[in-house]
Amino acid sequence: LTVTAPNTSSDRTITLPDSTGTILDENSSLPAANLTGTVATARLGSGTANSTTFLRGDQTYADPSSSFAGVLVRLSADESITTGVRTVVDWDTAVYETGHDFWDVSTNPSRLTVPSGVTKVKLSAQIRWTSNAGSFRQLYIMKNAATFSGSIAIDNQAPSLFGMNASTATLEVSATDYFEVSVFHQVGSTISLDNTNYGNQIWFAMEVVE
């Protein structure tokens, strides 16, 4: 088959195989050994591709020197907790979110979600209650709205001012697993997580281990 090549007056000859059928379409496979040239970096993944980045398994270009990945969220206002009702905390501010997308304030503000490619994480959290005469209070870290192997539950009889914190061991996880902070009290009336006086001490964090 002879065709006229663009940008030249010389014809080019293409030799076709002695067979019938489709030669190559979007459903065809081609051995890598038969390929020449390179694939544009933008087709391989998102982010900035250069001499200082590498392509991760989630098809994102990343800086190998920035090995830390994790998220820290907090409250920017008091959050009311009804007595006798187990309540998940809705976070409203990200202090940092590095390496992946873990948190969506508009869709699931209570959740830190495991991204694709992550297999192990650590969780930690801290809360502070408003001043009260004291009663039974709880802090849980929950996985997919349930307790789990390695989960944390802090139970205490509170004094007038009370802080609670918890952290997990390294946990094996799968993509889309999510974690939440759940709190409970038996004061007999609504009290709050006291951001007004302790805003920097009410937070929830996830750190990627691998």
N, C-alpha and C positions, 0 to 999 in steps of 0.2 A: 504494500500500500504506500503510494507516494503522495505526500501532502505538501502544500506550500507553507513554509515556515514564516511566522510573523517577523517583521523587521529585517528581512533578508530576501534577496532575489533567488536564492538557491533553494531547490526542493529538498525535502528530507524523506528518507525511506524508513517506514516502520514495518518490522517483520512480526507477523501474527503467528501464534502457535497453530499447528495443524490439528485443530479440534473444533468442536461446536459447543455452544452454550455461552453463558455470561463470562466474560474475562475477569471483570472486577467491578463490584458495586458495594453499597454500604453494608451488605451482609457477608461480604467475602473476608477471608483471612489470608494473610500474607506472611510468610516466614520472615523473621527479623533479619536473617542473613541476606535477604534479597533487597533490603532497604539501603538507601544511601542518603547522605545529607543529615540534617538535624531537624528536630521539631521545635517550633517556636516556644519559648519558655512560658508565654502567656497561656498556651493551650494545655500546659501541664498542671497548673495550679494558680491560686490567687496570691496576692502579696507582691513584694518587690524581689525580683530575681537578679542577683548580682554575685560578685566574687566572695561576698561575706555571708551569704545565706544558703540554706539547704532546703530541699523539698521534703516535708514531713509526710507521714502516711495519710493524713487527712487532706492532702493536696493543698497545703499552705506553705509558702516560703517563710522560713523563720531564721532568726539569728542564733547560731549555736551557742554564742556567749550568753544569751538570755535564756538560761535553762529553767528558770523559775516559771511556773504556771500556777495560777490560783486566783481567788477572788475574796474580797472582804466587803461586806455590806453592813449598813448600820441604820438606825432610826434618826430622823431629823425632827421628830415631834413625839410627844407622849402617845402611847398606844393603850387604849382602855381594854381591860381584861375582865369579863363578867365572872362573878363568883360561881364556883361549881361547874364551870364549862371549860373543857380542854380546848385551847385556842392555839392555832399556829400564828406565828409572828409574821406580819407583812412588812418587809423591809422596804425602804424608800430611797436609799442613797448608796451608791457604790463608792467606796474609798479607793479601790483599785480592782481591775479585772484584766488579768495579764495572760496572754498565751492562747486563750480560747474564749468562746462565749459561754458563760456559766449561768447568767442571771438575766431575766427579762422583767423589768419593773412593770410594764404595761400588761403582760399576760399572766405571769405567775410570780408576783413579788415575794412570796414566801419561800420560793424554791431556789436551791443551788443545784443545777443539773449537770450530770457528767457528760462531757462532750465526746464525740467520736475519737477513737484512738487512745483514750485514757483507760487504764485497767486497775489502778490503785490510787486511793486518796486518803487524806486525813481531814477530819472535821473538828472545829472548835467553836464555842459560843459563850457569850456572857450576857447577863441581864441584870438590871437593878430595878427593884420595886419602889413605889412611892411609900412614904412614911405611913406606918399603920401599927396598931397595938399588937399585932402578931397573929399568925395562924399557919396552918399547913400550906406549903407551896411546893411546886414541882417544876423541873426543867428537864425536857427530853430532847434528844436529837433523833429524828425519825427518818427512815429510809422508805420511800414509796408509800408513805402514810402508814407505816407499821414499824414495830420494833424489829431488830435484826441481830444476828450474831456479831458481837462487838459493840452493840448499842450502849448508850449512856442514859441513865436516869438519875437525877439528883433530887432527893426528897429531904425537906427540912422543915422544922418548926421555926417560923421566922420571928426575929425580934422586930423592933419598930422600923429599922432601916435594914434592908437586906439585899445582898448581891449573891448571884449564883453563877458558876461557870462550869463548863464541861468540855472534854475533848475525847476523841476516839483513838483507838489503835489504828494502824494502817489497815484499810479495808479494801477487799477485792470488789470491783464494781464493773458494770457494763454501761455502754452508751445509753443515754436517756434515763438511767437511774436518777432519782432526785432526793434531796435531803431537806428537812425543815426543822425549825425549832418549835417545839410545842410546850406551852406553859399552862399551869393550873394553880388555883388557890381556893381556899375555903374561908375567906375573910367574912363573907356574909353580905358584902356589897361590892360594887365595881371599884377596882383600883387600877393603877396604870403602871406600865413600864416607864420609869421616870427619866425621860430624855431631858427634861427641863434642867435638872440638876446633874445628871450623869450621862449626857449624850454620847460622850466618847467611850463610855463603858458598856454600851449596849450594842452588840455586834454579832456577826455570824461569818465564819470563814471556811473555805475549802482550799486545800493545798494538794496539787498533783504530785504523787510520788513516782508513778511511771505510767 
